[in-house]
Amino acid sequence: MKKFAYLKKPFLFTAAAAMAATAAAQSAPLLGPQKKVPWGAMVTETEGGHLIGNPDAKGKLVEYMSYTCSHCAEFARTGEGAIKLLYVPTGKVSYEIRHLIRDPVDLTAALAAQCGDPIKFPGNHEALILKHDEWMAKARTVTQAQKARWSFGSFGSRAQAIASDLDFYQIMERRGYSRTSLNQCLTDEAKAKSIADQSQADIDAHSLSGTPTFIMDGKKIDAHDWTGVQPHLDKFFR
């Protein structure tokens, strides 16, 4: 589990399984006279994150993740797809993603992921986290001039510099975002402060010390990868 160094004053503010698949057609909320929204297509914006699936599911899995965390990227590759495709559609399990902000890159990525309507979040999140290795390789080789652009100037200019240097614009363009629309999200200082403040509140509330950390039904579980998490989900299908 990768430890995170949370900034007390963020840079910007100096100022199984198979049976679940067969149950996927189970009840979902009505939308109009006869249409139903599948649980797997439901996204609810919560106070500190985005919940995918049935908000009233018996099993509630919460992941506290950081975009710069390699273990979080590995979980996205190995477990996130199974959760979304096999477990969430049954209505028995919901999956909430919440951000822990470790550094300026994390915060910029979180702003990009949360850009637009909440229903877009799962796709935005997936697009960013599955490209983790590529843009983190760029982050590890930034020049002094790039570091200066990330550290000085207005809040918006710093976030835009990070997004440009790490190819976030290209990633989000494939999601249908224009540079102008993404810039509106990246320069939203109030939103950034809200994300950073919520991150600190979650750290304090749950004594979080690393990412990814998983909470199941309000209790922290001793699991940090898909092998460890899966049994906690399977119990809802016995």
Secondary structure, DSSP 8 states (H G I E B T S, - for coil): -EE----SS-TT-----HHHHHTTTS---EETTTEE--GGG-EEE-SSEEEES-TT-SEEEEEEE-TT-HHHHHHIIIIIHHIIIIIGGGTSEEEEEEE---SHHHHHHHHHHT-S-GGGHHHHHHHHHTTHHHHHHHHTT--HHHHHHHHSS-HHHHHHHHHHHTTHHHHHHTTT--HHHHHHHHT-HHHHHHHHHHHHHHHHHHT--EESEEEETTEE-S--SHHHHHHHHHGGG-
